[in-house]
């Protein structure tokens, strides 16, 4: 659990500043579940430059509550939370100073979104909150007011958590969670899980990830783990002390994140995905007469159109494509014959097998298939549902390579190549990722594909 905060102060000498406004959003890693926003009477004048910067004047604070009047609420909303702030050292120091004046020792673990941004998003022109969120396309209203800055920090922190593929932020938070009794822990864990699509993580008593999975319904799938009598499931039930999750909004993003994070974190109970998850691919060649041939073969060679989990699956799909694109089974190596193919005898083939259909005409159909099922050399975004109603998920492909996944709320964010690259969480473009994307697109024609101009600014 996190308490994302922003504090405005009077300015002045070090450790003599007073709080003029505070905003705290209690954030569970997915959504804000509580908030506290208040002006505060600092009992000292505000520096003139601060008045110009924030718009908060001495007159506005005359009837505002003093710090001791809001201190209890601050303690309550930050209980069992990690403090998160942009330049956290400043906000944490100010809070500790105010509590020290009341004779109370306020201690919390803190995270700084400046430091996290520098680590997880290197190369930004500026890491000041205003310039950074503008570069990332994150909306920011009421700049230099506590509520507006804290809201923007919540959105930034959510993006940073997604970019943290090693899950260090997540593991640190789990280590701080109070441990529950062994006999009731599984029931308590299930109570906190949602029925949404995403990736889930099993943690041991030290917070380490021991298993990663994905599901369209996280709560239902974890329940199956906890009620299974299989040996592996029983072992995990004994070791798991906490389950965290990351909502993805759609199955494709969940599949890709599961694939990468299993390889990244190497959990002890995940073994199936440590190798490649496909074995065969569709290849194309051109014969001496200029006809393009399609053939299913073992994966691994360069120049494949798309990949399959097995030879049987590949041939079944190619059979359907022969019908859909009006191709010749003989030239697709699905039928062996010296003369015309069987499809030609029933007038479903136009005679490419006996050179009756010109190569130029036949090859147009083949290229249509290739272009539809291969994203080689393409620049595009695959748009899928996001984690919230007003959010979309974008999978970025540049020069035919899968670059990663990001989330956005505003359309202008995907019309600017620099912003696209900033909001995307980089992911590895391995063969498994390529297979996952291509096989998903074969099964889900409704996903939106947005072609990009690489010169877009």
N, C-alpha and C positions, 0 to 999 in steps of 0.2 A: 504494500500500500504506500502511496506517495502523497505528500502535501506540497503541491506546486504553489509557490508564493512569489509575490512581488511587494516591495516596500518602497514608499516615497518618504524622504526625510527633509528636515529643515536645512540641511547643509551645515557647514561650520567646521569647527575643529574636530579632529579625529577623536572618536569615542565621546563626543559631546553633542552629537546629532540627536534630534528627537524624531520620532515617527509621526508623519502627517497623514499617511494613508496606508492601509494594508489590505491585501486580497490573498485569500488562500483557497485553493481548489483541491479537495480530496479526490485523488485519482487512483483507480484500481488497476491501471495499466491498459484499460479499454475505454472507460467513460468516467466522467465526473460524477461522484455520488454524494457530495456535500460541498458547501461553499460558505465562506465568510468574507464579507467585504465591508469595510468601515473607514470613515475618516477618523483621525485620532488627534486630540488636542495635545500638542507636544509640550505645552507650558513654557514655551520659549519662542522668540520670533523666527520667522522664516527668512532665509537669505534672499535678497531681491532677485538674484539670477535664477533661483529655484522657482520663485513665483512665476517668472516669465516662462520657464521650462515646462512646469506642470500645470499652471493655471490655478493652483491651490493657493489661496491667500489667507492671511491671518484672520480676516473677518469670517471666512468660511469655517474656520476651526473653533471659533469662540465657544460654540455650544456643543461641539463634538465630544464624545466620551474620552476620558483620559485613559492612558494605557492600562492602569490597574483595573479599570472597569471592563476592559476587553480581554485581559490576560487569561482568565479562566476559559473563555471560549477558544482562545488560541491553543491552550494546552489540550483541550478536548479534541479539537479537530485534527491536531497533529499527533495524537496518541497512536503509538505503534506504526508511525509513518517515517519514511525517509524524506527529508526536506529536499526539494528540487527548486533551483532558481537559476536565472541567468546571471552569472557572477555571484555564485552562492556564498562565497566568503564574505561579501559585503552584507547581504541580507541576514545571514546566520549571525554575524558579529553584532549587527544592530539589535536583533532579537535577544541575543544573550546579554547584551549590555542593559537593555530595558528590564529584563527579568532579574538581572543582578541587582539593579537598583531597588527591586522589591524584595530582595533577600532570597530569591529562588534560583536554583541552579538548573538552567534549561540546556539539556544536552541531547543532541540528535545526530544520527548519521546524515550526511548531506551529499548531494550530487550537483555538479555544476554543468549546466547545458552549454556553457562556453567551452569548457574542457572536453566534454563529450563530442561537441560539434567539430572541434579541431582534430580529434582522434578519428571520428567516424566519417567526417566530410571534409577531408583536407583540401586545400587549394581554393577555399572561398576568399573573395576579395576582402571581406570584412566579417568579423564575428560579433559585432555589436548587434543587439536584438533587432533593431529597426531594419538595418541593411541586410542582415542574414535572412530574416523571414520574407523580406521583399524579394530577395534572390531566389527563395524557395517557393514563392507564390503563395505563402501563408498570409491570409488576411489579418491585418492589424488595425484596430480602431482604438481611439483614445490613447495614443502614444504618450508615454511618460505619466500615465495614470495607472494605478496599481491593478485595477481590474483588467484593463485592456492589455497591459504587458503580461499579466499572469495567464490570461486566456491564450495569448500567442505562445507563451512558454509551454503550456499544456500541449498544443498542437505540434510544436517543435520537438518536445520530449517524446511524443507518440511516434514521430517520424524517426527519431534517433533509436528508439527501442526496436523498430523494424529493421534498421540498418545494422544493429548489433547482432550479427550472425553467430558470433561465438556465445551469445546469451550471457555475458558477464553481468549485465545490469539485472537480468532476471534471477540468476543464481545468487547474487548478493542479497536481493530482496527476500528470497526463499530462506536463506540462512538466518535472517532476522525474525522470521515468523515464529510465534510461540508453538512449541511442539505439543501435539495432542496425545491423549491416551491411546495406546496401541489397539485396544479392543473396539474403540469407536471411531478410529481415524478414518476408515474408508467411507463411513456414512457422512462424516463431516466434510470430507473432501468432495463427495458427490453433490452436496448441497450448494456448493459454490460454483459449480460448472454450468455453462450455458448449453442450450441445444442448438448452437450455431455451427457454421462451417469454419474449420480452421485446423491448426496444428496444436497438439498437446504434448506436454513434457512430464515425465515421471521423475521426481527427485528423491534421492536418498536422504538420510539424516544429516549429511554434510552439505546438502543443497546441490550435489552433483547430479547431472542428468543421466539416468540409467535407461531410459526408453523414450523414443519419439515416435508419434503416430499422427495420422490425419484422419478426419472424418467430416461428413456432411452434418453430423449431429454429435458434437464432442461428448456431451453428457451420456448419450446412449452408448457410444463406443466404449467410454471408460467404464461404464457400468458392466459391459460385457467382459472387460478385463478383470474386474473385481469379482465377478460371479463365476468365471470360468474355472473348471477343475483341471485344466491342462497343466502339466508340470511347470512350463515356463511362466504361465499366468500365476500359479501358486507362489513361485519364487518371487515374482515382482510384487505380489500382494504383501509378502513379508517385509520387503525392503523399502517400499514406497512410503514416504512420510508426507509428501505434498505433490499436488498436480497443478501445474500452471498451464496456460494456453495462450495462443495468439490467434485471434479471429482474422480470417483472410477475406471473408465475404463471398468467395467463390471457390469451387473445387480445383480449378486449374492452378491458382496461386497456392493452395494448400499442397497439392501434389509436388509442385516445384520446390516449395520451402522444405517439405519433408525430405525430398531427395537430397537437397544441398546440406541441410542441417544434420542429417544422419552421418554424412561423409565428413562434415566439419567437426562434429562433437564426438563421433564414434561411441555412442552409448553401448554399454555391455550387452544389452538384450536386443539390440538391432543388428542382425547379421545379414538378412536377405538383401538389403540395398547397398551393401558395401561393394558389390560388383555391378556390372552393367545389367540393366533390366530389360534389354532387348537382344535378340540374336540374329535377326534377318533384316534385310533392306531391299528396296526396289531400285534397280539400276537401269540405265538406258545406254544403248550403243546404236551405231548406225552401220547398216550393211553396205556392201559394194554397190547396191542399186539405189542407195539414198534413203531407204526406209528405216525409221527409228524403231528399234526393238526394246521391249520392256521385259525384265526378268527378275524374279525373286532370288536372292543369293544371301550368303552369310554376311552379316554386318562387319564392318571394319575397313573396307576399301573406301577410297575417296570417290566422290561424285554420286553418292546415293541421293535419291529423290526424297524418300521418307523411310521410316523404320518400323519394324513389327516385333512383337514379343515372341513370335515363332514362325516357322515356315508355313505351317497350316494357316495361321491367321493372315499372313501376307498373301497367300494364294486365294483365300476366300475374299479378301478385300479387292484384289486385282480382278477376280471374276466379276464383281459388281461394277468395277470401273470399265471393264470391257463393254458391258451393256450400256452404261451411262454415257460413255464417250464414243460409242460406236467403233470400237477397235477390233482388231483381228486376233483371235485366240492363238493362232499359230505364231504371229509376230510378238505375242506376249508370252510365248513359251509355256502356254497352258494346254497345248495340244500338239502332238507330234504326228505329222502326216507329210507325205511326199507331194501331194497335190493340194487342192483347195481345202480350207478348213471346213468343219461341219457347219459353222455359222453361215458360211457363204451358200451352202446348199439349201438353207432355209431362209436365205435372203436377209440375214442379220449382219452380214459382213459385205462390204462393197467391193471386195476382191483384191485387197492389198496383198494377200497371200499368193496370188497368181499374177501380180503386177497389173491387174485390170484398173484398180483405183490408183491414180497418179501418186507418187511419193509426196509431192508438195501438198496435195489435198489431205492425204492420210496423216502426214506429220503435223498438220495444224491441230488435229484432234489430240494427238499425243502431247503436243506442247501445251495445249489447254489443260490437260491433266497435270502435267509437270508444274505449270505455273500455279495451279490451284492448291497443290499439296507440298510445295517446297517454297521456303522463303529465302532461298539463296540470293544474295546480292540485294535484298530488299531492305528498305527503311520503313518501319511501320510500328504502330501501337495496336495491341489487342486489348479492347476495352471490355471489361467484365464488371459485374456488380461489386460495389465496395462493402465496407464493414458497417456503414450506416446508410440511411435512406438517401441522403443528399451527397453521397460519396461514390466515386467510381474508382475501379482498379485498372491500372495500365501496365501491360507487359511490353517492354521496349525491345525492339529488334533493330539493330543498326548494321548495315552492310551484311545482312544475312546472319548475324550473330546475336543470340539472346543476351541482353545486357543486364536485365533485372526487372524488379517489380516496384511500383510506387502507387500512392493513393492521392487523389486530388478531388477538390470540391468545385473548382471554378474552371470553366472551359479555357480561359486564357492561359492556364498553366500548361496545357498540352499544345499550344500553338507557338511556343517558344522553346527551341532546342536546348538552350542553356538551362531553363527551368526544368525541362524534362529530365535532363541528366542529373540535376541536383536532387530532385525528389525521388529518383529511382534508387532503391537499395541494390547495389551491385550483386550479381549472382554469377556463378560459373557457367560458362557455355559448354558443358560437357555433352557427351552423346546421349546420356539419359535425359537431360533437360530438353534436348532437341526431340527425342522420341516422345516425351510427355506432351510437349506442345503439339506436335504433328498428329499424334493419335487422338488427342483431345479435340482438335479442330475437325478431324474426320467424323467424330461422334456428335459434335455440337456446332452445327452450321449457323446457329443464331448469334454466336459471339460476333461483336462488331470489330471490323478491321479498318484501321485508319492509316492510309498510306501517307508517309511523311516526305517532305522535301528536305533533303539534308542541308540545303542552304537556308532553311528557316532560321530567322533570328529572333 
